[in-house]
Amino acid sequence: MISPSPTPPVSRLRSIISGSIGNLVEWYDWYAYSAFALYFAPVFFPSGSATAQLLNTAAIFAVGFLMRPLGAWVLGAYADRFGRRAALLLSVQLMAGGSLLIAVTPGFATIGVAAPALLLLARLIQGISVGGEYGTSATYLSEMAGARHRGFWSSFQYLTLMGGQLLALVVQLGLQRVLTAQQLGDWGWRVPFVIGAVAAMGALYLRTHMGETAAFEQQQQLATAGAEGEGRPPSVSQLRRLMQHPRAVLTVVGLTLGGTLAFYTFTTYAQKFLVNTSGFSKEAATLISFGVMAIALLFQPLLGALSDKIGRRPVLLMFGIGATLGTVPLLRQLAQTQDAWVAAGLLVAALFVVSGYTSISAVVKAELFPTEIRALGVGLPFALTVAIFGGTAEYVALLAKNQGVEEWFYWYVTGCAFLSLLVYWRMGETRTNSRMAPE
């Protein structure tokens, strides 16, 4: 067996930071679309155009999540064949292109139905990009981190994911202060996408100076020596190879099921819940959500480091038990409160529990797969599960409320968390039984 060359600590830290910044930029671009949709929707989708309205609905609510599994498959296979660094470079280029396309596309009044069609194309590109980003960056951070602090450094994936969401909100609040509503609707909404495209090019520069992981380089040496058969397989063959690890694939689905639903419930949907159910103003709900997310960022490295000491499984069990027992009473209390501090405290408590999943989600999944299919194994089952459960969380919640059975959604989240708890209970400790080589 060929031993991987140890990565110098300075190079390791520089690569992790570069990868994390790139991840933050990707997620900023992803969330900027949602944050500013209110302003650019009339530009692309004027009332009275049935075609434009249909495209609007598909682009905003469905296409991004539908494209994420495709991105996870294509870029995950690319990462396993050509390297983590190469896939991360491609991912950020796609995101830059999608953001720039949104920023420069003329409105419906100028080019007609081509305007929403181009916006849809941009969202397709962004969906592929962010779908591929998760599995590849999770693999890269986990492999680059080294065994001793793997949980801590891998936690930066969700830290930067949530940081991107916060950054998009900061840009929105800043533009709302310096521009009028008319200016935002006319041209101001293009500014965040210009910022995103420029930031993505900066992230591209940083990523060009990242090192490749020792684990992938070792795998490449084995393939060159003929240990992997006839070279590296194409993506279809890699998918077939992934199916040779059904237990690991199903474990990723089970790991993700309750975690992604709880995450989207207490982050993106929580702001609407505070307005529609609790009765807060939109401004108050925005400030509460911002403060809560800022605090939740700190939980990621804290619990990631804890998993390096006590193991991944106890941290996952904390989430599974907490979400199963606490979701219904917490949402009931949140629905009844009109005190902003109480609401913030409840959401902080909820996101602390959810952080038992988010902080180590990347590393646990990466530790389940061998090097040659790790990026695909982490990304594809995750993206499919998120598309089905995370992407529909808001729709299911609002549907239950509209039907007068809002508490059914509380129990739905609880049931999914319980299913994940069963997976955590039965799974082994990946920190000590990892498919990743110690370094």
C-alpha positions in Angstrom: 0.0 0.0 0.0 1.3 3.5 -0.9 1.4 5.8 2.1 0.1 9.3 1.5 2.5 12.2 2.0 1.7 14.2 5.1 0.3 17.6 4.4 2.3 20.4 6.1 0.2 22.1 8.8 0.4 25.6 7.2 -0.6 24.2 3.8 -3.4 22.3 5.5 -4.8 25.3 7.3 -4.5 27.5 4.1 -6.4 24.9 2.1 -9.1 24.5 4.7 -9.6 28.3 4.9 -9.7 28.7 1.1 -12.2 25.9 0.8 -14.4 27.3 3.6 -14.4 30.8 2.1 -15.4 29.3 -1.2 -18.2 27.4 0.4 -19.5 30.7 2.1 -19.5 32.5 -1.2 -21.4 29.6 -2.9 -24.1 29.7 -0.2 -24.3 33.5 -0.2 -25.1 33.3 -4.0 -27.7 30.6 -3.3 -29.5 32.5 -0.6 -29.3 35.9 -2.3 -31.7 34.6 -4.9 -34.3 33.9 -2.2 -33.6 37.1 -0.3 -34.1 39.4 -3.3 -36.8 37.5 -5.2 -39.4 39.9 -3.9 -37.7 42.8 -5.8 -36.8 41.1 -9.1 -39.9 38.9 -9.5 -42.0 41.8 -11.1 -39.1 42.5 -13.5 -39.1 39.0 -14.9 -42.6 37.8 -14.3 -45.2 40.5 -15.1 -48.8 39.8 -14.1 -51.0 38.5 -16.9 -48.3 36.3 -18.5 -49.2 32.7 -17.7 -46.0 31.3 -19.1 -43.9 33.7 -17.1 -45.9 32.9 -13.9 -45.3 29.2 -14.5 -41.6 29.8 -14.9 -41.5 32.0 -11.9 -43.1 29.2 -9.7 -40.7 26.6 -11.1 -37.6 28.7 -10.7 -38.2 30.0 -7.2 -39.7 27.0 -5.5 -38.6 23.8 -7.3 -35.8 24.0 -9.8 -32.9 24.7 -7.5 -33.7 21.7 -5.3 -34.5 19.5 -8.2 -31.1 20.2 -9.8 -29.1 19.6 -6.6 -29.1 15.8 -7.0 -27.9 16.1 -10.5 -25.1 18.4 -9.4 -24.2 16.0 -6.6 -24.0 13.1 -9.1 -22.1 14.9 -11.9 -19.7 16.9 -9.7 -19.3 14.1 -7.1 -18.3 11.7 -9.8 -16.0 14.4 -11.3 -14.3 14.9 -7.9 -13.8 11.2 -7.4 -12.3 10.9 -10.9 -10.3 14.2 -11.3 -9.8 15.4 -7.8 -11.6 17.3 -5.0 -9.8 20.6 -6.0 -10.8 20.3 -9.6 -14.4 19.8 -8.7 -14.4 22.7 -6.3 -13.0 24.9 -8.9 -15.7 23.9 -11.4 -18.4 24.4 -8.8 -17.5 28.0 -8.0 -17.2 28.8 -11.7 -20.7 27.6 -12.2 -22.0 29.6 -9.3 -20.2 32.7 -10.6 -21.7 32.2 -14.0 -25.2 31.8 -12.6 -25.0 34.9 -10.4 -23.6 37.0 -13.3 -26.3 35.8 -15.6 -29.0 37.0 -13.2 -27.2 40.3 -12.7 -27.1 41.2 -16.4 -30.2 39.7 -17.8 -32.7 42.3 -19.1 -36.2 42.3 -17.8 -39.4 41.0 -19.5 -40.2 44.4 -20.9 -37.0 44.4 -22.9 -36.6 40.8 -24.2 -39.9 39.2 -23.4 -40.2 35.6 -22.3 -36.5 35.2 -22.9 -36.0 37.0 -19.6 -37.6 34.5 -17.3 -36.1 31.7 -19.4 -32.6 33.0 -18.8 -33.4 33.4 -15.1 -34.5 29.8 -15.0 -31.2 28.8 -16.8 -29.2 30.7 -14.2 -31.1 28.9 -11.4 -30.4 25.6 -13.1 -26.7 26.4 -13.1 -26.8 27.5 -9.5 -28.6 24.3 -8.4 -26.0 22.1 -10.1 -23.3 24.1 -8.5 -24.6 24.0 -4.9 -25.6 20.4 -5.3 -22.0 19.4 -6.2 -20.5 21.8 -3.7 -21.8 20.0 -0.6 -20.5 16.5 -1.2 -17.2 17.7 -2.6 -16.5 20.3 0.0 -17.5 17.9 2.8 -15.1 15.3 1.4 -12.3 17.9 0.9 -12.6 19.4 4.4 -12.8 15.9 6.0 -9.8 14.5 4.1 -7.7 17.7 4.5 -8.4 18.1 8.2 -6.5 15.1 9.5 -7.9 12.5 11.9 -7.3 14.3 15.2 -9.3 17.5 14.4 -11.5 16.2 11.6 -14.8 16.9 13.4 -13.8 20.5 14.2 -12.6 21.5 10.7 -15.4 19.7 9.0 -17.9 21.7 11.0 -16.8 24.8 9.0 -19.0 23.5 6.2 -22.3 24.3 7.9 -20.7 27.3 9.6 -20.0 28.8 6.2 -23.3 27.6 4.8 -25.2 29.5 7.5 -22.7 32.4 7.2 -23.7 32.7 3.5 -27.3 33.0 4.5 -26.4 35.7 7.1 -24.2 37.6 4.6 -27.1 37.7 2.0 -29.3 39.1 4.8 -26.7 41.7 5.7 -26.5 42.9 2.1 -30.2 43.1 1.9 -30.5 45.1 5.1 -27.7 47.4 3.9 -29.3 48.0 0.5 -32.7 48.7 2.2 -31.1 51.4 4.2 -29.3 53.2 1.3 -31.8 52.7 -1.5 -35.5 53.4 -1.9 -38.0 50.7 -2.6 -38.3 52.0 -6.1 -34.5 51.9 -6.7 -34.4 48.4 -5.3 -37.1 47.3 -7.7 -35.6 49.1 -10.7 -31.9 48.1 -10.4 -30.8 47.7 -6.8 -31.7 44.0 -6.7 -28.9 43.4 -9.3 -26.2 44.6 -6.9 -26.1 41.4 -4.7 -25.7 39.2 -7.7 -22.8 41.4 -9.0 -21.3 41.1 -5.5 -21.8 37.3 -5.6 -20.2 37.0 -9.0 -17.2 39.0 -8.0 -16.8 37.2 -4.7 -17.1 33.9 -6.5 -14.2 34.9 -8.7 -12.2 35.8 -5.6 -13.1 32.3 -4.2 -11.9 30.8 -7.5 -8.5 32.5 -7.1 -8.2 31.1 -3.5 -9.2 27.6 -4.7 -6.6 27.6 -7.4 -4.0 27.8 -4.6 -5.5 24.9 -2.6 -3.6 21.7 -2.3 -5.2 18.3 -3.3 -5.9 15.9 -0.4 -3.4 13.2 0.4 -6.2 10.6 0.3 -7.1 11.4 -3.3 -3.4 11.5 -4.3 -2.9 8.1 -2.8 -5.9 6.8 -4.7 -4.6 8.2 -7.9 -1.3 6.5 -7.4 -3.1 3.2 -6.8 -5.1 3.7 -10.0 -2.0 4.5 -12.0 -0.3 1.4 -10.6 -3.3 -0.7 -11.9 -4.8 -1.4 -8.5 -8.1 0.0 -9.6 -8.4 -1.9 -12.8 -8.8 -0.2 -16.1 -8.4 3.4 -15.0 -11.0 5.6 -13.5 -14.6 4.7 -14.4 -17.1 7.2 -15.9 -19.9 8.6 -13.7 -22.3 5.8 -14.6 -19.9 3.2 -13.5 -19.1 5.1 -10.4 -22.8 5.2 -9.6 -22.9 1.4 -10.0 -19.9 1.2 -7.7 -21.7 3.4 -5.2 -24.6 0.9 -5.2 -22.2 -1.7 -3.9 -22.3 0.1 -0.6 -26.1 0.1 0.1 -25.7 0.2 3.9 -23.6 3.4 3.7 -26.0 5.0 1.2 -29.0 4.2 3.4 -27.1 5.5 6.5 -26.6 8.8 4.7 -30.3 9.0 3.9 -31.2 8.2 7.5 -28.6 10.6 8.9 -30.0 13.4 6.7 -33.7 12.8 6.9 -34.5 14.3 10.3 -31.5 16.7 10.3 -32.4 18.5 7.0 -36.1 18.8 7.9 -35.3 20.2 11.3 -32.7 22.6 9.9 -35.0 24.1 7.3 -37.8 24.2 9.8 -35.8 26.3 12.3 -34.0 28.4 9.8 -35.7 29.3 6.6 -39.2 28.5 7.6 -38.9 29.9 11.2 -39.0 33.5 9.9 -42.4 32.9 8.2 -43.6 31.0 11.3 -42.9 34.0 13.5 -45.0 36.2 11.2 -47.8 33.9 10.2 -48.3 31.9 13.4 -46.7 33.9 16.3 -47.9 37.3 15.0 -44.5 39.2 14.8 -44.0 41.9 12.3 -41.8 41.1 9.3 -39.1 43.4 10.6 -39.1 41.8 14.0 -39.0 38.3 12.6 -36.0 39.2 10.4 -34.1 40.6 13.3 -34.9 37.6 15.5 -33.8 35.2 12.7 -30.6 37.1 12.1 -29.6 37.1 15.8 -30.4 33.5 16.2 -28.5 32.4 13.2 -25.5 34.5 14.3 -25.4 32.6 17.6 -26.0 29.2 15.9 -22.8 29.7 13.9 -20.8 29.3 17.1 -22.4 26.0 17.9 -20.8 24.3 14.8 -17.1 24.3 15.7 -18.0 23.8 19.4 -19.9 20.5 18.7 -17.5 19.5 16.0 -14.6 19.7 18.4 -16.6 17.8 21.0 -17.1 15.0 18.5 -13.4 14.7 18.2 -13.2 14.0 21.9 -16.3 11.9 22.7 -17.2 10.5 19.2 -19.7 11.4 16.5 -22.5 9.1 17.7 -23.1 10.8 21.1 -23.4 14.2 19.3 -25.9 12.7 16.8 -27.9 11.1 19.6 -28.1 14.5 21.3 -29.8 15.8 18.2 -32.0 12.7 17.6 -33.3 12.6 21.2 -33.7 16.3 21.5 -35.5 16.8 18.3 -37.8 13.8 18.9 -38.8 14.9 22.4 -38.6 18.7 22.0 -40.0 19.7 18.6 -43.7 19.6 19.5 -43.5 21.4 22.8 -41.0 24.0 21.4 -43.1 24.9 18.4 -46.3 25.0 20.5 -44.6 27.5 22.8 -43.2 29.5 19.9 -46.6 29.8 18.3 -48.0 31.3 21.5 -45.3 33.8 22.4 -45.3 37.5 21.5 -42.1 38.2 23.4 -39.1 38.6 21.0 -36.6 37.5 23.6 -38.6 34.3 24.4 -38.9 33.6 20.7 -35.2 34.1 20.1 -34.4 31.9 23.1 -36.6 29.1 21.9 -35.0 29.2 18.4 -31.5 29.3 19.8 -32.3 26.2 21.9 -33.8 24.5 18.8 -30.7 25.3 16.7 -28.4 24.1 19.4 -30.1 20.7 19.2 -30.1 20.8 15.4 -26.3 21.6 15.5 -25.8 18.1 16.9 -26.5 17.1 13.3 -25.2 20.0 11.2 -21.9 20.3 13.0 -20.7 16.8 12.1 -22.9 15.9 9.1 -20.1 16.3 6.7 -17.5 14.2 8.5 -19.8 11.4 9.5 -20.8 10.8 5.9 -17.3 11.1 4.6 -16.1 8.5 7.1 -18.6 6.0 5.7 -17.1 5.7 2.1 -13.9 4.6 0.5 -11.8 7.3 -1.2 -12.7 6.4 -4.8 -16.5 7.1 -4.4 -16.4 9.4 -1.3 -17.5 12.6 -2.9 -20.3 10.9 -4.8 -21.3 8.9 -1.8 -21.6 11.9 0.5 -23.3 14.2 -2.0 -25.8 12.2 -4.0 -27.9 10.5 -1.2 -27.7 13.7 0.8 -29.0 15.8 -2.2 -31.8 13.5 -2.9 -32.9 13.4 0.7 -32.7 17.2 1.0 -34.7 17.7 -2.2 -37.5 15.4 -0.9 -37.6 16.5 2.7 -35.7 19.7 3.3 -36.8 21.4 0.1 -40.5 20.6 0.8 -40.4 21.6 4.5 -41.9 25.0 4.0 -44.6 23.8 1.6 -45.7 21.0 3.9 -45.8 23.4 6.9 -47.9 26.0 5.1 -50.2 23.3 3.6 -50.9 22.0 7.1 -51.5 25.5 8.4 -53.8 26.3 5.4 -55.8 23.1 6.2 -56.2 24.1 9.8 -54.0 21.2 11.1 -50.7 23.1 11.7 -49.7 20.8 14.5 -49.5 17.9 12.1 -46.4 19.5 10.8 -44.9 19.5 14.3 -45.5 15.7 14.5 -44.1 15.2 10.9 -40.8 16.8 12.0 -40.8 14.7 15.1 -41.4 11.5 13.2 -38.6 12.1 10.8 -36.3 13.0 13.7 -37.2 9.7 15.4 -36.4 7.8 12.2 -33.0 9.4 12.2 -32.6 8.6 15.9 -33.0 4.9 15.1 -30.2 5.2 12.6 -27.9 6.9 15.1 -28.8 4.3 17.7 -27.9 1.4 15.5 -24.9 2.8 13.6 -21.3 2.3 14.7 -18.9 5.0 15.8 -17.4 6.4 12.6 -14.6 8.3 14.4 -12.9 5.0 15.4 -14.2 2.9 12.5 -13.6 5.3 9.6 -13.1 4.5 6.0 -10.7 7.4 5.9 -7.0 6.7 6.5 -5.5 8.4 9.6 -3.1 11.2 8.9 
